[in-house]
Amino acid sequence: MPANVSPIYSISGDVSNNGTTGMNQMITAAANDYTGIGANNSLIFTADATNGSYIQRVRLKAGGTNVASVMRFFLNNGSTPGTAANNVFYGELSLPAVTLIATAATIELDYVMGFALPPGFRIYMGLGTAVAAGWVATVIAGKY
């Protein structure tokens, strides 16, 4: 097998959650689906439109006191997420019940992805059950 003489390295880091309400987009409403078409699934990342992006991981942080739930991740081909054929279920992560107190940190969870996302593709996520304070996602990635 010939050696890879043209490895792809990120040209710049990309840390975002693509929330329309800003970087601190708390997700509280349940989407509860495995197709990605639920209205309460949230866009958290869009790959570079020209060369794509490398997705390292998604870090989830509890925004306060929440009941246990699950976070589901979907890959989208850049078209409307309301059409199931444009999405693929990628994986899910159990979220523990969290109680906010003034003397200790709330939990942070990392969901490792570790793959290249084609140009314009997106990542959506959705909760299995509604929570009170919400969870915020930060995508750690790099643009090609």
Secondary structure per residue as TSV (DSSP state, phi and psi in degrees):
chain	resnum	aa	ss	phi	psi
A	1	M	-	360.0	129.6
A	2	P	-	-70.4	151.5
A	3	A	-	-72.0	150.5
A	4	N	-	-79.6	105.3
A	5	V	S	-91.2	-4.8
A	6	S	S	-128.2	66.0
A	7	P	-	-65.7	152.4
A	8	I	-	-100.6	121.4
A	9	Y	-	-117.0	148.7
A	10	S	-	-63.3	138.9
A	11	I	S	-87.0	-27.4
A	12	S	E	-156.2	151.9
A	13	G	E	-71.8	157.1
A	14	D	E	-143.2	107.9
A	15	V	E	-120.6	112.2
A	16	S	E	-160.3	173.8
A	17	N	-	-132.3	4.6
A	18	N	-	51.7	22.1
A	19	G	-	-68.4	139.6
A	20	T	T	-71.6	-15.0
A	21	T	T	-101.5	11.9
A	22	G	-	111.6	-177.2
A	23	M	S	-66.8	-23.1
A	24	N	-	-104.3	56.7
A	25	Q	-	-80.6	103.5
A	26	M	-	-80.6	133.4
A	27	I	B	-106.4	121.4
A	28	T	-	-122.7	-28.7
A	29	A	S	-84.5	145.4
A	30	A	B	-80.9	136.7
A	31	A	-	-97.8	-40.5
A	32	N	-	45.6	56.9
A	33	D	-	-144.5	165.4
A	34	Y	S	-115.1	10.5
A	35	T	S	-109.4	-18.3
A	36	G	S	86.4	2.0
A	37	I	-	-90.7	-7.4
A	38	G	-	-58.5	138.7
A	39	A	T	-63.3	-22.6
A	40	N	T	-94.7	6.0
A	41	N	-	-71.6	142.8
A	42	S	E	-115.4	136.2
A	43	L	E	-71.3	126.1
A	44	I	E	-119.4	-14.0
A	45	F	E	-160.3	141.9
A	46	T	E	-127.0	125.6
A	47	A	-	-68.2	154.4
A	48	D	-	-50.7	133.1
A	49	A	T	-69.7	-23.2
A	50	T	T	-95.7	-49.9
A	51	N	T	-117.3	-3.5
A	52	G	-	83.8	-174.8
A	53	S	E	-144.7	157.8
A	54	Y	E	-102.7	125.5
A	55	I	E	-100.5	114.6
A	56	Q	E	-83.3	-54.9
A	57	R	E	-165.1	168.7
A	58	V	E	-119.2	125.8
A	59	R	E	-101.9	126.9
A	60	L	E	-107.9	135.3
A	61	K	E	-130.5	129.2
A	62	A	E	-69.0	136.5
A	63	G	-	-88.7	0.2
A	64	G	S	157.9	-150.0
A	65	T	-	-76.0	123.3
A	66	N	B	-137.9	152.5
A	67	V	-	-79.2	165.1
A	68	A	-	-64.8	147.7
A	69	S	E	-156.8	-162.5
A	70	V	E	-142.0	144.4
A	71	M	E	-110.9	127.9
A	72	R	E	-110.7	138.9
A	73	F	E	-112.8	139.5
A	74	F	E	-130.3	140.9
A	75	L	E	-98.0	138.9
A	76	N	E	-126.3	141.5
A	77	N	-	-80.0	9.6
A	78	G	S	98.4	-6.5
A	79	S	S	-97.3	-176.0
A	80	T	-	-57.5	129.4
A	81	P	T	-73.7	-10.7
A	82	G	T	-71.6	-9.4
A	83	T	S	-105.8	117.2
A	84	A	G	-57.4	-32.6
A	85	A	G	-66.7	-14.6
A	86	N	G	-89.2	-6.1
A	87	N	E	-121.0	154.8
A	88	V	E	-137.0	134.7
A	89	F	E	-67.7	128.8
A	90	Y	E	-103.1	-43.9
A	91	G	E	175.7	179.1
A	92	E	E	-148.1	159.7
A	93	L	E	-137.9	127.4
A	94	S	E	-69.6	134.5
A	95	L	E	-109.4	124.6
A	96	P	-	-77.4	162.4
A	97	A	-	-65.7	140.1
A	98	V	B	-129.4	135.9
A	99	T	-	-118.0	121.1
A	100	L	-	-76.4	125.8
A	101	I	-	-134.1	160.2
A	102	A	T	-80.9	-9.0
A	103	T	T	-112.8	5.4
A	104	A	S	-149.9	153.4
A	105	A	-	-75.5	149.4
A	106	T	-	-83.9	161.9
A	107	I	-	-70.5	147.1
A	108	E	E	-121.1	137.1
A	109	L	E	-124.6	136.1
A	110	D	E	-106.9	131.3
A	111	Y	E	-109.2	109.1
A	112	V	E	-78.0	132.5
A	113	M	E	-111.9	-64.8
A	114	G	E	67.8	49.8
A	115	F	E	-151.0	164.1
A	116	A	E	-85.9	135.4
A	117	L	E	-105.4	128.5
A	118	P	-	-61.4	160.3
A	119	P	T	-52.6	131.9
A	120	G	T	78.2	-7.6
A	121	F	-	-67.7	158.2
A	122	R	E	-129.6	161.0
A	123	I	E	-120.6	129.4
A	124	Y	E	-116.7	157.5
A	125	M	E	-143.9	156.0
A	126	G	E	-151.1	146.8
A	127	L	E	-79.8	148.5
A	128	G	S	-77.2	-40.0
A	129	T	S	-133.1	152.5
A	130	A	-	-67.2	148.6
A	131	V	-	-128.7	161.1
A	132	A	S	-78.3	-56.3
A	133	A	S	-89.3	-28.5
A	134	G	-	100.0	169.7
A	135	W	E	-126.8	140.9
A	136	V	E	-113.9	141.4
A	137	A	E	-113.3	137.9
A	138	T	E	-123.3	120.2
A	139	V	E	-89.4	128.6
A	140	I	E	-104.0	114.6
A	141	A	E	-148.2	-177.9
A	142	G	E	-145.1	142.3
A	143	K	E	-89.2	138.6
A	144	Y	-	-86.1	360.0
